[in-house]
């Protein structure tokens, strides 16, 4: 039964992926400009870190190769989450404005139906950027490429689950869009810095309340040492955050108030 449900959601995901890509191609110029803009943005950040590590070759055990791997993983993981489940960045708005009605009457899970329904064009830029960085500087071999792909999927899962929890606050505090986006930006901000620079209480927070430590430190350790135990831990955390997100959404759904909106869905 669970296998059939998973297969059904996988088919739905592929259907939405194709539909979202087709819609994006209707406005090619806008789509490619957003992709290029994200590639440029990420490249500037990577250039900053390259210059930093040219001046300081080692920072608490981190070298330039580690930061390159960090960006290869987090960019691709973030890109996957926004390409496949792009509506998570708008989830709190859908909740606060009573716009979940459309998804509640559909046969699949309203949460996953809503998340799959939209894709962020910039996510393709992140995904391409991460893959290119790995291809050039990651020393790709078949074993490393497989491990890299698993790290990217797990990082995408951590980001997705954590942000579902954050956006589900809208069930309890009304308009939580600003708060959710601040929390989202915080985890992304901390995740793009070398994990070793954080100590003490901040480090504890980054491995508990905000899972940035699992996004920056753990994948780099896995790729640097081929530590499959850490890879298993990363996947366990990803599954845990996704489960927490689903539980938070389901619990909040009991408090949901319909918007009673009549009109076309765009």
Buried (B, 14 or more C-beta within 10 A) or exposed (E): EEEEEEEEBEEBBEEBBEEBBEEBEEEEEEBBEBBEEBBEBBBEBBEEBEEBBEEEEEBEEBBBBBBBBBBBBBBBBBBBBBBBBBBBBBBBBBBBBEBBBBBEEEEBBBBBBBBBBBBBBBBBBBBBBBBBBBEEBBEEEEEBBEBBBBBBBBBBBBBBBBBBBBBBBBBEEEEBBEBBBEBBEBBBEBBBBBBBEBEEEEBEBBBEEBBBBBBBBBBBBBBBEEBEEBBEBBBEBBBBBBEBBBEBBEEBBEEBEEBEEEEEEE
